[in-house]
Amino acid sequence: MIRKPLIAGNWKMNKTILEALELANGIKRALLDLAENVDIVLCPPFTALAEVAEVLLDSNIKLGGQDMYWQESGAYTGEISGIMLKDIGCNFVIIGHSERRQYFSETNETVNKKIKAAIKLNLSPIVCVGETLEERQKNKTPLVVREQVEGALSGIDAKDMLKINIAYEPVWAIGTGVNARPEQAQEVQKFIRDLIEKRYNREVADSIRILYGGSIKPDNFKDLIAQEDIDGGLVGGSSLEVDSFCQIVKLCIP
């Protein structure tokens, strides 16, 4: 099955509003005629979402949040709900990024709650899974990835599964400049697709987009996107510059 590639730019805790506007406008201009062939998502910090939403209003580029809380409203100081993301124009939301797990105590259980809340609001989740360097060195990658995938998808039926994107991000490759070799990434991406097939069916597994993330750059992504089970990328540092991000998007186009 041919799956439409998805490239999501995770800007993390970067860019003031003015900087975000400049970056979003530059990307929109550069990709004006290409957004039909690739699903493109920009995920600025919460402070810049409204302004970037305005920039993207007349384009095919979508807006995403970097995280969300599972409650719709309430006394949760500092949190952002899915309703707020929808209200501001988001179509996507990143859930369970390794930095959220590492620094902010995200668990498979909270990831699952957030996925269910996102789906209820028709937000398309980009669910992150991946092992640390220590876990890979101890040959625990399959165990860790299985636990994260199964924990994230607990109680989610096949119909809702079709709304989910999964991003395999080996933690040891995030922000380190060291990306997984194409064959390493492909091995885990196929493992994830096989898990989904066993949990649901082949049709669901063939339909799900599984992205790669972890020090993606224009000079390494060509070989990654050529792999059978890599359907796009969750891009960090390279999404903060117009040229590098747009080069990565263009590598998805035959």
N, C-alpha and C positions, 0 to 999 in steps of 0.2 A: 504493500500500500504506500502511495506517495502522500506524505504528510507535509502540510504547508509549514515552512520553517518559522520559528519564533525567535526573535532577538530582543532581549530585555536589558535595558541599561539601568543598573543599580547604582545610583549616585552616592549612596550611603550618606554620611554626615559631611557633605561637601556642597558648596555653592550657596552664596547669598541669593537673594531674589534677583538682583540685577545680573549676576553671573549666570543664574539659571535661565533667565530670559534670553541672554546672549547665546547660550549653548543650545537651548531648545529651538530658537529661530534658525541657528546655523544648521542643525540636523534636519529640520523641516525643509529648508531650502535645498540642501544637498540630496535629499531622498524623495523629493516631490514626486518623481515619476516611477519610483521603485517600490513604494509601499503597497502596491497591489500584489506583488509577488512574495512578499515576506510580511509576517505580522511583526510589527515593531512597537515596543512598549518602552516608555521612559518613566523611571521611578525616582523622582526628585525627593528631597526631604519634605516633610509635611509643611514647612513654612513657605515652600515655593509651589505647592501643588496648584493653588488657585490661579496663579499667574501663568504657569506652564499650561494649564488646561485651556486658558484663553488662546495661547499661541497655537495649540494643536486643534482648536475647534474646527477649522476648515481643512483638516488634513486627514490622512488615513492612519496616522500614528496615534496609538492609544496611550492612556495615562494609567499608571499603577502606583499603589502605595507600597511602602517598604515593610509594613507590618500593620496589624490591627488587633484590637481586643475583641473577645467573643461576645461580650455584652453590648446591647444596642445603646444603652445610656446608663447613667448612674454616677455614684460617688467613687470614681476611679481616676483620681488626680493624675494628670499627665498622659492618660491613654486616649487613643483615637478609635472610634467605632467604625464598623463597616458602613453604617448609614451615613456617617460623615464623609467617608471616602466616596460613596456613591453620589452624595449631594454635590461634591466638588468636581465630579466628572470622571472618576476612576472606573476602569473596566477590569483591571487586574490588581492583584495584591500578592506580594512576596510573603510566604509564611515559613517559619522554621529555619531561617538562615542560620548558618553555623555561628555567626557572631551573636545572634540572639540567644542561641543555646549556650555559648561559651560565657558571655558577659552578663546576660539578663535572665538566666535560669529557665530558659525555654525547655520544655520536655515534650516527649511524644504525646502525652496526654493534652497539653495545652495546644500543641500544633493541631491535634485532631479537633479540638473545640473551635479553633479559629477557622479551620477548613469548613466545618459544618456551618458556621455563622456566615462565612463568605458565600458559600453556595446558596444559602437561603436568600441572600440579597442579590444573587446573580452577579457576583464578583468572581472572576476566574482566578483561582489560586495558582501560584507558582510555588510548589512545595519543595523545599530543599532537604536533601539527605547527603550524607558523606562521612567518611571516616577520618580520624586523625592520623598523623604519621606513626605514632606508637601503635595504633590499632592495625595499620597496614603492615608494619614490620612484624607484628605478632600473628599475621595471617587471619585477622579478625574482620576483614572488610566484608565478606558475605554476611556474617553474623550481625554486624552493626547495621549494615544497609537493610537487611531483612527486618530487623527490629524497628528501624525508623519507618520503613515503608508500611509495615503492617500496623504499627502504632498510629501512624498518620491516617490510615484509611479505615480504621476500625468503625464499623457501623455505617459505612458509606456504600450505597448500592451502585449497580452498574450504570444506571442512568446518570447519577450525579458524578460518577467517576469520569464520565466523558467530558466534564467541564474542568477537569483538573490537569495541570501541567506539572511534571516532576523535573527538578533540576538536580543532577548529580554533581555535587561540589566536594571533591576531596579536600578536607580542611587543610591538609599540608600544602595545597597548591594555591590557596586563597591569599592574594597579596604578597606572595613570596617570590614571584617571578618564575617559579618552577611549575609548569603545567604537567598534567598526566600525559604520558605518551598516548598517541591515538589508539593503539591496541589495548593499553590499560583502561582507557576511558570506555572504549567499545565493550570490553569484557564486562564491566560493571553495568553499563547501560543495558546490555542484553540480559544480564541477570535481573535487573529491575523489570524489564518487559516480560520476562518469563514468570516472575513473581505475580505480575498483574494478570497474566493469562491463567495461572493456577487459581488465583483468587476469584476471577470473573470468567472471562472466556477469551478466545483468540481475537474476536472482533474488537472488543474493548482494548486489548493489548496492542493491536495494530493501529488503533485510532489515537492512542495517547501520545502526546509529544513529550519526549524526554530530552532535556537540555543538558549541556555540559557547562560547568562554570569553574573557574580557577585559573587566574593569570592568563586569560584569553587576550591574545594580541593578533593584529592582522597577519603577522608572519607565522603564527602557529595554528590559526583557526582553519586554514584551507584543508589540512590533513584531518583535522578533527571532524569537520562538517561532512567530509567524504565518507565517514563511517556509517554503516547501515542503520544503527540505532541512535545516532546523534541527530536530533531534529532542530538544533538551534543552540543558542548560548545565553547564559545569564552573565552579563559582562559588568565587571567592576571598574577598575581604574581606567581601562580603555574607553569607557563610556563617558569619561569626563572631558574628552577632546573630540571635536567634530570630525576631524579627518580619520582618526583611528576607529571610532565607532562606525562611521559610514563605510569604511573599508571592510569591516567585519560583516556588516549587513550585505554588502555587495557580493561577498564570497558565498552567500547562500543562493545566489541567482545563477541558474545553469548557463 
